[in-house]
Amino acid sequence: MTAPAAADPTPADRRRWARYLVEERAEGFVYQKLAARRTGEEREILLSLADAERRHEQHWLGLLGGEPARLPRAGIRSRLLGWMAGRFGSIFVLALAQSAEARSPYDTEHYATPAMRADEKVHYEVVRGLAARGRRRLSGSFRAAVFGANDGLVSNLALVLGIGATGVSSAFVLFSGIAGLLAGALSMGAGEFVSVRSQRELLAATEANENAAASAGDLDIDENELALVYRARGMDQTEALARAHRIVAAARAGAQRASTGPVRLHGGDDHDVVGSDWTAAVSSFLLFASGAIVPVLPWIFGLEGTTAIIVALVLVGVALLSTGAMVGILSGGPPLRRALRQLAIGVGAAAITYLLGLLFGVGAV
């Protein structure tokens, strides 16, 4: 890897190269830490990225003429990523690393080689691919967590603000908030239980039956008859014939009877993918309750009137901004925009019920 000649670098050039050097080291450290928490292909990919960062590091060391006596500190983002990678090694770190790789300074750096510029673009795609794997693994549980907590935050904030605006006593607002928490959490838990239980029952009704394969050794007709079973399950004719031939041949040879159990002809257990109905119900209950308790906290600690309403708005606002920013980081989008969107939705819903409470007033209650 060669760079343009730097016979007379300016002090500004050397400071810039030193900054690039420490950033490359910091990025390599992140990839090494992430690799230490992974196995197989993902570990190899991350170690290869770390090796590439070391090549870039050597490029800047060459221009600097060796290790400088003093080096600047890496940026706050790089230090934060290094700290998180050493302790979590999660999709969250990969999502942040993806954002960092998207902003390469080498596109406008005269002393960076074309290969280095290309490397940075490739690194972004590699990290994006690794992050996408994690997002796919996380998508279901993360969606449920965000939905449950946000639903609790927004719905109970709207409830207590609407009730509080009517002018009723603080005790009544507190009771309404607790009732809303329990009602919403129980509704979420029951709904999730019914949903998962129904899906498991549906899967049980449509699950492939292995009786045909188990009795394949006794067939006295051509295996094409068994192929109809696999065609009915969605296989094309060629694949179904090949599968039927293997099953019949194995059964007649006694291989299937000698095995520890019947051969399963579909991939994986769909029940494991769906999960437990009770686990889903309890998780939904707790997630909703964790969000719904936040707007009630001011009244629990004895605040009243406008003060309690303002504190509730602040607490829920911080929670909505946090979840929105987290969604933005994990999705690769702008965290601030996602956070503000989340905040606007929550505050908007609460404002509507608050105005309705003011409209009706305590006399209507």
VOTORFI-41918 format. One record per residue (C-alpha): residue number from 1; residue in three letters; x, y, z. Coordinates in steps of 0.05 Angstrom, whole numbers, padded with zeros to 5 digits. Layout:
# residues N
<r num="NUM" residu="ALA" x="X" y="Y" z="Z"/>
...
***
This chain:
# residues 365
<r num="1" residu="MET" x="00000" y="00000" z="00000"/>
<r num="2" residu="THR" x="00033" y="00064" z="-00023"/>
<r num="3" residu="ALA" x="00015" y="00136" z="-00012"/>
<r num="4" residu="PRO" x="00032" y="00201" z="-00049"/>
<r num="5" residu="ALA" x="00100" y="00228" z="-00032"/>
<r num="6" residu="ALA" x="00101" y="00270" z="00031"/>
<r num="7" residu="ALA" x="00169" y="00303" z="00027"/>
<r num="8" residu="ASP" x="00149" y="00366" z="00063"/>
<r num="9" residu="PRO" x="00088" y="00352" z="00105"/>
<r num="10" residu="THR" x="00059" y="00410" z="00143"/>
<r num="11" residu="PRO" x="00045" y="00406" z="00218"/>
<r num="12" residu="ALA" x="-00029" y="00403" z="00201"/>
<r num="13" residu="ASP" x="-00016" y="00342" z="00157"/>
<r num="14" residu="ARG" x="00021" y="00306" z="00212"/>
<r num="15" residu="ARG" x="-00034" y="00321" z="00262"/>
<r num="16" residu="ARG" x="-00086" y="00294" z="00214"/>
<r num="17" residu="TRP" x="-00045" y="00231" z="00201"/>
<r num="18" residu="ALA" x="-00037" y="00220" z="00276"/>
<r num="19" residu="ARG" x="-00113" y="00226" z="00284"/>
<r num="20" residu="TYR" x="-00124" y="00176" z="00229"/>
<r num="21" residu="LEU" x="-00074" y="00129" z="00262"/>
<r num="22" residu="VAL" x="-00109" y="00129" z="00330"/>
<r num="23" residu="GLU" x="-00177" y="00121" z="00297"/>
<r num="24" residu="GLU" x="-00154" y="00060" z="00257"/>
<r num="25" residu="ARG" x="-00126" y="00029" z="00320"/>
<r num="26" residu="ALA" x="-00191" y="00043" z="00357"/>
<r num="27" residu="GLU" x="-00233" y="00011" z="00301"/>
<r num="28" residu="GLY" x="-00187" y="-00050" z="00299"/>
<r num="29" residu="PHE" x="-00194" y="-00057" z="00374"/>
<r num="30" residu="VAL" x="-00270" y="-00056" z="00367"/>
<r num="31" residu="TYR" x="-00269" y="-00112" z="00315"/>
<r num="32" residu="GLN" x="-00221" y="-00154" z="00357"/>
<r num="33" residu="LYS" x="-00266" y="-00147" z="00418"/>
<r num="34" residu="LEU" x="-00328" y="-00165" z="00378"/>
<r num="35" residu="ALA" x="-00291" y="-00225" z="00347"/>
<r num="36" residu="ALA" x="-00273" y="-00251" z="00416"/>
<r num="37" residu="ARG" x="-00348" y="-00257" z="00431"/>
<r num="38" residu="ARG" x="-00365" y="-00294" z="00368"/>
<r num="39" residu="THR" x="-00349" y="-00360" z="00335"/>
<r num="40" residu="GLY" x="-00347" y="-00389" z="00266"/>
<r num="41" residu="GLU" x="-00355" y="-00347" z="00204"/>
<r num="42" residu="GLU" x="-00373" y="-00282" z="00240"/>
<r num="43" residu="ARG" x="-00309" y="-00287" z="00282"/>
<r num="44" residu="GLU" x="-00267" y="-00296" z="00219"/>
<r num="45" residu="ILE" x="-00300" y="-00237" z="00185"/>
<r num="46" residu="LEU" x="-00288" y="-00191" z="00244"/>
<r num="47" residu="LEU" x="-00215" y="-00213" z="00251"/>
<r num="48" residu="SER" x="-00205" y="-00198" z="00176"/>
<r num="49" residu="LEU" x="-00233" y="-00128" z="00187"/>
<r num="50" residu="ALA" x="-00185" y="-00119" z="00245"/>
<r num="51" residu="ASP" x="-00127" y="-00140" z="00199"/>
<r num="52" residu="ALA" x="-00149" y="-00089" z="00147"/>
<r num="53" residu="GLU" x="-00149" y="-00034" z="00200"/>
<r num="54" residu="ARG" x="-00077" y="-00054" z="00218"/>
<r num="55" residu="ARG" x="-00057" y="-00045" z="00145"/>
<r num="56" residu="HIS" x="-00086" y="00025" z="00146"/>
<r num="57" residu="GLU" x="-00050" y="00038" z="00211"/>
<r num="58" residu="GLN" x="00017" y="00019" z="00180"/>
<r num="59" residu="HIS" x="00004" y="00067" z="00123"/>
<r num="60" residu="TRP" x="-00002" y="00126" z="00169"/>
<r num="61" residu="LEU" x="00057" y="00103" z="00211"/>
<r num="62" residu="GLY" x="00099" y="00102" z="00148"/>
<r num="63" residu="LEU" x="00080" y="00173" z="00131"/>
<r num="64" residu="LEU" x="00094" y="00196" z="00202"/>
<r num="65" residu="GLY" x="00162" y="00162" z="00201"/>
<r num="66" residu="GLY" x="00146" y="00116" z="00259"/>
<r num="67" residu="GLU" x="00108" y="00120" z="00324"/>
<r num="68" residu="PRO" x="00100" y="00193" z="00345"/>
<r num="69" residu="ALA" x="00121" y="00213" z="00414"/>
<r num="70" residu="ARG" x="00051" y="00239" z="00428"/>
<r num="71" residu="LEU" x="-00015" y="00218" z="00398"/>
<r num="72" residu="PRO" x="-00084" y="00249" z="00404"/>
<r num="73" residu="ARG" x="-00140" y="00211" z="00438"/>
<r num="74" residu="ALA" x="-00190" y="00174" z="00394"/>
<r num="75" residu="GLY" x="-00257" y="00207" z="00385"/>
<r num="76" residu="ILE" x="-00312" y="00197" z="00436"/>
<r num="77" residu="ARG" x="-00351" y="00152" z="00388"/>
<r num="78" residu="SER" x="-00291" y="00106" z="00379"/>
<r num="79" residu="ARG" x="-00277" y="00102" z="00453"/>
<r num="80" residu="LEU" x="-00350" y="00088" z="00468"/>
<r num="81" residu="LEU" x="-00352" y="00033" z="00416"/>
<r num="82" residu="GLY" x="-00289" y="00002" z="00445"/>
<r num="83" residu="TRP" x="-00318" y="00003" z="00516"/>
<r num="84" residu="MET" x="-00384" y="-00027" z="00493"/>
<r num="85" residu="ALA" x="-00351" y="-00080" z="00449"/>
<r num="86" residu="GLY" x="-00310" y="-00105" z="00508"/>
<r num="87" residu="ARG" x="-00371" y="-00113" z="00552"/>
<r num="88" residu="PHE" x="-00431" y="-00127" z="00507"/>
<r num="89" residu="GLY" x="-00410" y="-00149" z="00438"/>
<r num="90" residu="SER" x="-00481" y="-00139" z="00415"/>
<r num="91" residu="ILE" x="-00519" y="-00119" z="00353"/>
<r num="92" residu="PHE" x="-00522" y="-00049" z="00384"/>
<r num="93" residu="VAL" x="-00446" y="-00043" z="00376"/>
<r num="94" residu="LEU" x="-00448" y="-00068" z="00305"/>
<r num="95" residu="ALA" x="-00502" y="-00017" z="00288"/>
<r num="96" residu="LEU" x="-00460" y="00039" z="00316"/>
<r num="97" residu="ALA" x="-00398" y="00012" z="00279"/>
<r num="98" residu="GLN" x="-00439" y="00012" z="00215"/>
<r num="99" residu="SER" x="-00455" y="00086" z="00224"/>
<r num="100" residu="ALA" x="-00381" y="00100" z="00237"/>
<r num="101" residu="GLU" x="-00358" y="00063" z="00174"/>
<r num="102" residu="ALA" x="-00408" y="00103" z="00133"/>
<r num="103" residu="ARG" x="-00370" y="00168" z="00147"/>
<r num="104" residu="SER" x="-00300" y="00155" z="00119"/>
<r num="105" residu="PRO" x="-00255" y="00216" z="00115"/>
<r num="106" residu="TYR" x="-00211" y="00183" z="00063"/>
<r num="107" residu="ASP" x="-00255" y="00205" z="00004"/>
<r num="108" residu="THR" x="-00225" y="00274" z="00009"/>
<r num="109" residu="GLU" x="-00157" y="00255" z="00039"/>
<r num="110" residu="HIS" x="-00101" y="00266" z="-00012"/>
<r num="111" residu="TYR" x="-00053" y="00220" z="00026"/>
<r num="112" residu="ALA" x="-00101" y="00161" z="00030"/>
<r num="113" residu="THR" x="-00092" y="00109" z="-00025"/>
<r num="114" residu="PRO" x="-00148" y="00087" z="-00073"/>
<r num="115" residu="ALA" x="-00144" y="00019" z="-00040"/>
<r num="116" residu="MET" x="-00157" y="00049" z="00028"/>
<r num="117" residu="ARG" x="-00217" y="00087" z="00002"/>
<r num="118" residu="ALA" x="-00244" y="00023" z="-00029"/>
<r num="119" residu="ASP" x="-00230" y="-00015" z="00036"/>
<r num="120" residu="GLU" x="-00273" y="00034" z="00076"/>
<r num="121" residu="LYS" x="-00332" y="00025" z="00029"/>
<r num="122" residu="VAL" x="-00325" y="-00050" z="00032"/>
<r num="123" residu="HIS" x="-00319" y="-00047" z="00108"/>
<r num="124" residu="TYR" x="-00385" y="-00010" z="00111"/>
<r num="125" residu="GLU" x="-00420" y="-00064" z="00071"/>
<r num="126" residu="VAL" x="-00388" y="-00120" z="00112"/>
<r num="127" residu="VAL" x="-00409" y="-00089" z="00178"/>
<r num="128" residu="ARG" x="-00478" y="-00074" z="00150"/>
<r num="129" residu="GLY" x="-00485" y="-00147" z="00131"/>
<r num="130" residu="LEU" x="-00464" y="-00170" z="00201"/>
<r num="131" residu="ALA" x="-00511" y="-00120" z="00233"/>
<r num="132" residu="ALA" x="-00567" y="-00144" z="00187"/>
<r num="133" residu="ARG" x="-00557" y="-00215" z="00213"/>
<r num="134" residu="GLY" x="-00564" y="-00191" z="00284"/>
<r num="135" residu="ARG" x="-00625" y="-00149" z="00266"/>
<r num="136" residu="ARG" x="-00659" y="-00209" z="00236"/>
<r num="137" residu="ARG" x="-00646" y="-00250" z="00299"/>
<r num="138" residu="LEU" x="-00669" y="-00192" z="00342"/>
<r num="139" residu="SER" x="-00727" y="-00166" z="00302"/>
<r num="140" residu="GLY" x="-00784" y="-00205" z="00334"/>
<r num="141" residu="SER" x="-00765" y="-00196" z="00407"/>
<r num="142" residu="PHE" x="-00742" y="-00124" z="00397"/>
<r num="143" residu="ARG" x="-00807" y="-00105" z="00362"/>
<r num="144" residu="ALA" x="-00847" y="-00136" z="00419"/>
<r num="145" residu="ALA" x="-00805" y="-00100" z="00472"/>
<r num="146" residu="VAL" x="-00810" y="-00032" z="00439"/>
<r num="147" residu="PHE" x="-00884" y="-00040" z="00424"/>
<r num="148" residu="GLY" x="-00901" y="-00064" z="00494"/>
<r num="149" residu="ALA" x="-00861" y="-00010" z="00531"/>
<r num="150" residu="ASN" x="-00883" y="00046" z="00485"/>
<r num="151" residu="ASP" x="-00955" y="00025" z="00489"/>
<r num="152" residu="GLY" x="-00952" y="00028" z="00564"/>
<r num="153" residu="LEU" x="-00917" y="00095" z="00564"/>
<r num="154" residu="VAL" x="-00965" y="00129" z="00516"/>
<r num="155" residu="SER" x="-01031" y="00098" z="00536"/>
<r num="156" residu="ASN" x="-01021" y="00110" z="00611"/>
<r num="157" residu="LEU" x="-00993" y="00180" z="00601"/>
<r num="158" residu="ALA" x="-01055" y="00197" z="00560"/>
<r num="159" residu="LEU" x="-01099" y="00166" z="00614"/>
<r num="160" residu="VAL" x="-01070" y="00202" z="00675"/>
<r num="161" residu="LEU" x="-01064" y="00269" z="00638"/>
<r num="162" residu="GLY" x="-01136" y="00264" z="00615"/>
<r num="163" residu="ILE" x="-01161" y="00246" z="00684"/>
<r num="164" residu="GLY" x="-01116" y="00297" z="00718"/>
<r num="165" residu="ALA" x="-01140" y="00354" z="00673"/>
<r num="166" residu="THR" x="-01211" y="00344" z="00698"/>
<r num="167" residu="GLY" x="-01191" y="00370" z="00766"/>
<r num="168" residu="VAL" x="-01203" y="00307" z="00806"/>
<r num="169" residu="SER" x="-01162" y="00291" z="00868"/>
<r num="170" residu="SER" x="-01091" y="00264" z="00862"/>
<r num="171" residu="ALA" x="-01113" y="00199" z="00895"/>
<r num="172" residu="PHE" x="-01164" y="00189" z="00840"/>
<r num="173" residu="VAL" x="-01111" y="00202" z="00787"/>
<r num="174" residu="LEU" x="-01064" y="00152" z="00821"/>
<r num="175" residu="PHE" x="-01119" y="00100" z="00824"/>
<r num="176" residu="SER" x="-01135" y="00111" z="00751"/>
<r num="177" residu="GLY" x="-01062" y="00104" z="00731"/>
<r num="178" residu="ILE" x="-01053" y="00039" z="00770"/>
<r num="179" residu="ALA" x="-01119" y="00012" z="00742"/>
<r num="180" residu="GLY" x="-01096" y="00031" z="00672"/>
<r num="181" residu="LEU" x="-01029" y="-00003" z="00683"/>
<r num="182" residu="LEU" x="-01062" y="-00068" z="00706"/>
<r num="183" residu="ALA" x="-01117" y="-00067" z="00654"/>
<r num="184" residu="GLY" x="-01069" y="-00054" z="00597"/>
<r num="185" residu="ALA" x="-01016" y="-00103" z="00621"/>
<r num="186" residu="LEU" x="-01068" y="-00158" z="00632"/>
<r num="187" residu="SER" x="-01099" y="-00144" z="00564"/>
<r num="188" residu="MET" x="-01030" y="-00147" z="00530"/>
<r num="189" residu="GLY" x="-01012" y="-00211" z="00567"/>
<r num="190" residu="ALA" x="-01078" y="-00245" z="00552"/>
<r num="191" residu="GLY" x="-01076" y="-00223" z="00479"/>
<r num="192" residu="GLU" x="-01006" y="-00250" z="00470"/>
<r num="193" residu="PHE" x="-01024" y="-00315" z="00504"/>
<r num="194" residu="VAL" x="-01084" y="-00326" z="00459"/>
<r num="195" residu="SER" x="-01044" y="-00306" z="00397"/>
<r num="196" residu="VAL" x="-00986" y="-00353" z="00410"/>
<r num="197" residu="ARG" x="-01030" y="-00410" z="00434"/>
<r num="198" residu="SER" x="-01074" y="-00403" z="00372"/>
<r num="199" residu="GLN" x="-01013" y="-00403" z="00327"/>
<r num="200" residu="ARG" x="-00985" y="-00465" z="00361"/>
<r num="201" residu="GLU" x="-01052" y="-00500" z="00353"/>
<r num="202" residu="LEU" x="-01054" y="-00480" z="00280"/>
<r num="203" residu="LEU" x="-00984" y="-00507" z="00269"/>
<r num="204" residu="ALA" x="-01003" y="-00572" z="00304"/>
<r num="205" residu="ALA" x="-01062" y="-00580" z="00257"/>
<r num="206" residu="THR" x="-01020" y="-00569" z="00195"/>
<r num="207" residu="GLU" x="-00957" y="-00604" z="00219"/>
<r num="208" residu="ALA" x="-00928" y="-00656" z="00172"/>
<r num="209" residu="ASN" x="-00945" y="-00727" z="00193"/>
<r num="210" residu="GLU" x="-00890" y="-00779" z="00186"/>
<r num="211" residu="ASN" x="-00936" y="-00840" z="00182"/>
<r num="212" residu="ALA" x="-00927" y="-00844" z="00107"/>
<r num="213" residu="ALA" x="-00851" y="-00845" z="00113"/>
<r num="214" residu="ALA" x="-00853" y="-00894" z="00172"/>
<r num="215" residu="SER" x="-00891" y="-00945" z="00132"/>
<r num="216" residu="ALA" x="-00851" y="-00934" z="00068"/>
<r num="217" residu="GLY" x="-00816" y="-01001" z="00075"/>
<r num="218" residu="ASP" x="-00882" y="-01037" z="00068"/>
<r num="219" residu="LEU" x="-00902" y="-01003" z="00004"/>
<r num="220" residu="ASP" x="-00913" y="-01052" z="-00053"/>
<r num="221" residu="ILE" x="-00925" y="-00997" z="-00104"/>
<r num="222" residu="ASP" x="-00879" y="-00948" z="-00138"/>
<r num="223" residu="GLU" x="-00850" y="-00893" z="-00095"/>
<r num="224" residu="ASN" x="-00886" y="-00841" z="-00138"/>
<r num="225" residu="GLU" x="-00946" y="-00851" z="-00092"/>
<r num="226" residu="LEU" x="-00905" y="-00827" z="-00033"/>
<r num="227" residu="ALA" x="-00881" y="-00769" z="-00075"/>
<r num="228" residu="LEU" x="-00951" y="-00742" z="-00075"/>
<r num="229" residu="VAL" x="-00944" y="-00730" z="00000"/>
<r num="230" residu="TYR" x="-00884" y="-00685" z="-00011"/>
<r num="231" residu="ARG" x="-00915" y="-00650" z="-00071"/>
<r num="232" residu="ALA" x="-00975" y="-00634" z="-00027"/>
<r num="233" residu="ARG" x="-00926" y="-00602" z="00022"/>
<r num="234" residu="GLY" x="-00901" y="-00554" z="-00032"/>
<r num="235" residu="MET" x="-00842" y="-00591" z="-00063"/>
<r num="236" residu="ASP" x="-00835" y="-00591" z="-00139"/>
<r num="237" residu="GLN" x="-00843" y="-00657" z="-00175"/>
<r num="238" residu="THR" x="-00769" y="-00673" z="-00184"/>
<r num="239" residu="GLU" x="-00751" y="-00659" z="-00111"/>
<r num="240" residu="ALA" x="-00812" y="-00698" z="-00087"/>
<r num="241" residu="LEU" x="-00793" y="-00759" z="-00129"/>
<r num="242" residu="ALA" x="-00721" y="-00757" z="-00104"/>
<r num="243" residu="ARG" x="-00744" y="-00751" z="-00031"/>
<r num="244" residu="ALA" x="-00793" y="-00808" z="-00039"/>
<r num="245" residu="HIS" x="-00741" y="-00852" z="-00071"/>
<r num="246" residu="ARG" x="-00692" y="-00841" z="-00014"/>
<r num="247" residu="ILE" x="-00744" y="-00855" z="00039"/>
<r num="248" residu="VAL" x="-00768" y="-00919" z="00007"/>
<r num="249" residu="ALA" x="-00697" y="-00944" z="-00006"/>
<r num="250" residu="ALA" x="-00675" y="-00929" z="00066"/>
<r num="251" residu="ALA" x="-00736" y="-00962" z="00095"/>
<r num="252" residu="ARG" x="-00729" y="-01025" z="00053"/>
<r num="253" residu="ALA" x="-00656" y="-01030" z="00073"/>
<r num="254" residu="GLY" x="-00675" y="-01028" z="00146"/>
<r num="255" residu="ALA" x="-00639" y="-00962" z="00159"/>
<r num="256" residu="GLN" x="-00700" y="-00927" z="00184"/>
<r num="257" residu="ARG" x="-00718" y="-00982" z="00233"/>
<r num="258" residu="ALA" x="-00648" y="-00982" z="00261"/>
<r num="259" residu="SER" x="-00648" y="-00907" z="00274"/>
<r num="260" residu="THR" x="-00664" y="-00877" z="00341"/>
<r num="261" residu="GLY" x="-00730" y="-00850" z="00317"/>
<r num="262" residu="PRO" x="-00771" y="-00832" z="00257"/>
<r num="263" residu="VAL" x="-00740" y="-00787" z="00204"/>
<r num="264" residu="ARG" x="-00766" y="-00717" z="00207"/>
<r num="265" residu="LEU" x="-00778" y="-00691" z="00137"/>
<r num="266" residu="HIS" x="-00788" y="-00618" z="00150"/>
<r num="267" residu="GLY" x="-00735" y="-00569" z="00173"/>
<r num="268" residu="GLY" x="-00735" y="-00549" z="00246"/>
<r num="269" residu="ASP" x="-00790" y="-00545" z="00297"/>
<r num="270" residu="ASP" x="-00840" y="-00490" z="00283"/>
<r num="271" residu="HIS" x="-00864" y="-00492" z="00355"/>
<r num="272" residu="ASP" x="-00795" y="-00469" z="00377"/>
<r num="273" residu="VAL" x="-00798" y="-00411" z="00329"/>
<r num="274" residu="VAL" x="-00867" y="-00389" z="00355"/>
<r num="275" residu="GLY" x="-00845" y="-00397" z="00427"/>
<r num="276" residu="SER" x="-00882" y="-00410" z="00492"/>
<r num="277" residu="ASP" x="-00951" y="-00380" z="00502"/>
<r num="278" residu="TRP" x="-00938" y="-00368" z="00577"/>
<r num="279" residu="THR" x="-00870" y="-00337" z="00564"/>
<r num="280" residu="ALA" x="-00900" y="-00290" z="00512"/>
<r num="281" residu="ALA" x="-00957" y="-00272" z="00560"/>
<r num="282" residu="VAL" x="-00912" y="-00257" z="00619"/>
<r num="283" residu="SER" x="-00863" y="-00218" z="00576"/>
<r num="284" residu="SER" x="-00918" y="-00175" z="00546"/>
<r num="285" residu="PHE" x="-00947" y="-00162" z="00615"/>
<r num="286" residu="LEU" x="-00880" y="-00140" z="00643"/>
<r num="287" residu="LEU" x="-00861" y="-00098" z="00583"/>
<r num="288" residu="PHE" x="-00926" y="-00060" z="00583"/>
<r num="289" residu="ALA" x="-00924" y="-00050" z="00658"/>
<r num="290" residu="SER" x="-00852" y="-00025" z="00655"/>
<r num="291" residu="GLY" x="-00875" y="00031" z="00608"/>
<r num="292" residu="ALA" x="-00942" y="00044" z="00642"/>
<r num="293" residu="ILE" x="-00911" y="00055" z="00711"/>
<r num="294" residu="VAL" x="-00870" y="00115" z="00688"/>
<r num="295" residu="PRO" x="-00927" y="00165" z="00680"/>
<r num="296" residu="VAL" x="-00955" y="00145" z="00748"/>
<r num="297" residu="LEU" x="-00890" y="00156" z="00786"/>
<r num="298" residu="PRO" x="-00903" y="00230" z="00803"/>
<r num="299" residu="TRP" x="-00969" y="00213" z="00838"/>
<r num="300" residu="ILE" x="-00938" y="00152" z="00872"/>
<r num="301" residu="PHE" x="-00886" y="00199" z="00904"/>
<r num="302" residu="GLY" x="-00939" y="00248" z="00927"/>
<r num="303" residu="LEU" x="-00937" y="00303" z="00873"/>
<r num="304" residu="GLU" x="-01001" y="00337" z="00855"/>
<r num="305" residu="GLY" x="-01035" y="00379" z="00802"/>
<r num="306" residu="THR" x="-00994" y="00415" z="00749"/>
<r num="307" residu="THR" x="-00928" y="00395" z="00781"/>
<r num="308" residu="ALA" x="-00945" y="00321" z="00775"/>
<r num="309" residu="ILE" x="-00967" y="00330" z="00703"/>
<r num="310" residu="ILE" x="-00903" y="00366" z="00683"/>
<r num="311" residu="VAL" x="-00859" y="00314" z="00717"/>
<r num="312" residu="ALA" x="-00898" y="00258" z="00683"/>
<r num="313" residu="LEU" x="-00888" y="00291" z="00615"/>
<r num="314" residu="VAL" x="-00814" y="00299" z="00627"/>
<r num="315" residu="LEU" x="-00804" y="00226" z="00650"/>
<r num="316" residu="VAL" x="-00844" y="00198" z="00592"/>
<r num="317" residu="GLY" x="-00810" y="00245" z="00544"/>
<r num="318" residu="VAL" x="-00741" y="00220" z="00565"/>
<r num="319" residu="ALA" x="-00765" y="00148" z="00559"/>
<r num="320" residu="LEU" x="-00795" y="00160" z="00489"/>
<r num="321" residu="LEU" x="-00732" y="00196" z="00465"/>
<r num="322" residu="SER" x="-00689" y="00138" z="00491"/>
<r num="323" residu="THR" x="-00729" y="00083" z="00457"/>
<r num="324" residu="GLY" x="-00735" y="00123" z="00393"/>
<r num="325" residu="ALA" x="-00660" y="00135" z="00391"/>
<r num="326" residu="MET" x="-00647" y="00062" z="00404"/>
<r num="327" residu="VAL" x="-00693" y="00042" z="00346"/>
<r num="328" residu="GLY" x="-00656" y="00091" z="00302"/>
<r num="329" residu="ILE" x="-00588" y="00064" z="00320"/>
<r num="330" residu="LEU" x="-00608" y="-00009" z="00311"/>
<r num="331" residu="SER" x="-00643" y="00005" z="00245"/>
<r num="332" residu="GLY" x="-00584" y="00044" z="00218"/>
<r num="333" residu="GLY" x="-00627" y="00107" z="00213"/>
<r num="334" residu="PRO" x="-00616" y="00176" z="00244"/>
<r num="335" residu="PRO" x="-00626" y="00168" z="00320"/>
<r num="336" residu="LEU" x="-00648" y="00240" z="00331"/>
<r num="337" residu="ARG" x="-00703" y="00237" z="00279"/>
<r num="338" residu="ARG" x="-00730" y="00171" z="00306"/>
<r num="339" residu="ALA" x="-00727" y="00198" z="00377"/>
<r num="340" residu="LEU" x="-00765" y="00261" z="00359"/>
<r num="341" residu="ARG" x="-00817" y="00221" z="00320"/>
<r num="342" residu="GLN" x="-00829" y="00176" z="00380"/>
<r num="343" residu="LEU" x="-00835" y="00237" z="00425"/>
<r num="344" residu="ALA" x="-00883" y="00272" z="00379"/>
<r num="345" residu="ILE" x="-00929" y="00212" z="00376"/>
<r num="346" residu="GLY" x="-00931" y="00203" z="00451"/>
<r num="347" residu="VAL" x="-00940" y="00276" z="00469"/>
<r num="348" residu="GLY" x="-00992" y="00284" z="00414"/>
<r num="349" residu="ALA" x="-01035" y="00228" z="00441"/>
<r num="350" residu="ALA" x="-01028" y="00255" z="00512"/>
<r num="351" residu="ALA" x="-01045" y="00326" z="00490"/>
<r num="352" residu="ILE" x="-01111" y="00303" z="00459"/>
<r num="353" residu="THR" x="-01135" y="00269" z="00523"/>
<r num="354" residu="TYR" x="-01111" y="00328" z="00566"/>
<r num="355" residu="LEU" x="-01151" y="00376" z="00524"/>
<r num="356" residu="LEU" x="-01212" y="00331" z="00530"/>
<r num="357" residu="GLY" x="-01203" y="00330" z="00605"/>
<r num="358" residu="LEU" x="-01200" y="00406" z="00607"/>
<r num="359" residu="LEU" x="-01262" y="00409" z="00562"/>
<r num="360" residu="PHE" x="-01305" y="00365" z="00606"/>
<r num="361" residu="GLY" x="-01276" y="00388" z="00673"/>
<r num="362" residu="VAL" x="-01291" y="00361" z="00742"/>
<r num="363" residu="GLY" x="-01364" y="00377" z="00737"/>
<r num="364" residu="ALA" x="-01374" y="00324" z="00684"/>
<r num="365" residu="VAL" x="-01338" y="00273" z="00727"/>
***
